[in-house]
Amino acid sequence: MLDKAVPFSAWVLTPGFAPKEVEIVEAGYYAGYYSTAARKHYFHTELYQSKREAVEAGWRKLDDQMNALRKREAAIIKKKTTLHKNSQDL
């Protein structure tokens, strides 16, 4: 999205993962950031050209979150096993 001249329309994902169309009106003070008329700031990697791209990015983010949870679950199970082994002789 960095190659577009402002103003332009883009799609973003809300914190609840709902795709939303926004109007970018200016480049931000820091490189790679853009601002809307409502003074919301978005990094260029959070802007998508279509609703389809935004939804696909949402699915990828959810997959990453699920993989992180699986790794944490495995670590917790390992810790529980260690505690269980060490509590046998108490």
C-alpha positions as CSV (number, residue, x, y, z in Angstrom):
1,M,0.0,0.0,0.0
2,L,3.0,2.4,0.2
3,D,2.9,3.1,-3.5
4,K,-0.5,4.8,-3.4
5,A,-1.0,8.6,-3.3
6,V,-3.2,9.9,-0.6
7,P,-6.2,10.1,-0.2
8,F,-7.2,6.5,-0.9
9,S,-9.5,3.8,0.4
10,A,-8.2,0.7,2.2
11,W,-9.5,-2.1,4.2
12,V,-8.5,-2.8,7.8
13,L,-9.3,-5.4,10.5
14,T,-11.0,-4.1,13.6
15,P,-9.8,-5.6,17.0
16,G,-12.8,-8.0,16.7
17,F,-11.5,-9.1,13.2
18,A,-14.4,-7.4,11.3
19,P,-13.1,-6.0,8.0
20,K,-13.8,-2.2,7.7
21,E,-13.2,0.2,4.8
22,V,-11.4,3.4,5.8
23,E,-10.4,6.5,3.9
24,I,-6.7,7.3,4.3
25,V,-6.2,11.0,4.1
26,E,-2.6,11.6,4.9
27,A,0.8,9.9,5.4
28,G,1.7,9.7,9.1
29,Y,4.6,11.5,10.8
30,Y,6.6,8.2,11.0
31,A,7.5,6.2,7.9
32,G,4.9,3.6,7.0
33,Y,2.1,5.0,9.0
34,Y,-1.1,6.5,7.5
35,S,-4.0,8.5,9.1
36,T,-7.7,8.7,8.6
37,A,-9.9,11.7,8.9
38,A,-11.0,10.3,12.3
39,R,-7.3,10.4,13.4
40,K,-6.9,6.7,13.5
41,H,-3.4,5.6,12.6
42,Y,-2.5,2.4,10.7
43,F,0.8,0.9,9.7
44,H,1.1,0.0,6.1
45,T,1.0,-3.7,6.8
46,E,-2.5,-3.3,8.4
47,L,-3.9,-1.9,5.2
48,Y,-5.4,-4.1,2.5
49,Q,-6.6,-3.3,-1.0
50,S,-9.8,-5.4,-0.8
51,K,-12.1,-6.9,1.7
52,R,-11.0,-10.4,0.5
53,E,-7.4,-9.6,1.4
54,A,-8.4,-8.3,4.8
55,V,-10.4,-11.4,5.6
56,E,-7.5,-13.7,4.4
57,A,-5.1,-11.8,6.6
58,G,-7.5,-12.3,9.5
59,W,-7.5,-16.0,9.0
60,R,-3.7,-16.0,8.9
61,K,-3.6,-14.0,12.2
62,L,-6.0,-16.5,13.8
63,D,-3.9,-19.4,12.7
64,D,-0.8,-17.8,14.2
65,Q,-2.7,-17.3,17.4
66,M,-3.8,-20.9,17.5
67,N,-0.3,-22.2,16.9
68,A,1.0,-20.0,19.7
69,L,-1.6,-21.4,22.0
70,R,-0.8,-24.9,21.1
71,K,2.9,-24.3,21.9
72,R,1.9,-22.8,25.3
73,E,-0.3,-25.7,26.0
74,A,2.5,-28.2,25.3
75,A,4.8,-26.2,27.7
76,I,2.2,-26.2,30.4
77,I,1.6,-29.9,30.1
78,K,5.3,-30.5,30.4
79,K,5.5,-28.3,33.5
80,K,2.5,-30.1,35.0
81,T,4.2,-33.5,34.4
82,T,7.4,-32.3,36.0
83,L,5.5,-31.1,39.1
84,H,3.6,-34.3,39.3
85,K,6.8,-36.4,39.2
86,N,8.4,-34.3,41.9
87,S,5.3,-34.3,44.1
88,Q,5.3,-38.1,44.3
89,D,7.9,-38.3,47.0
90,L,6.3,-35.6,49.3
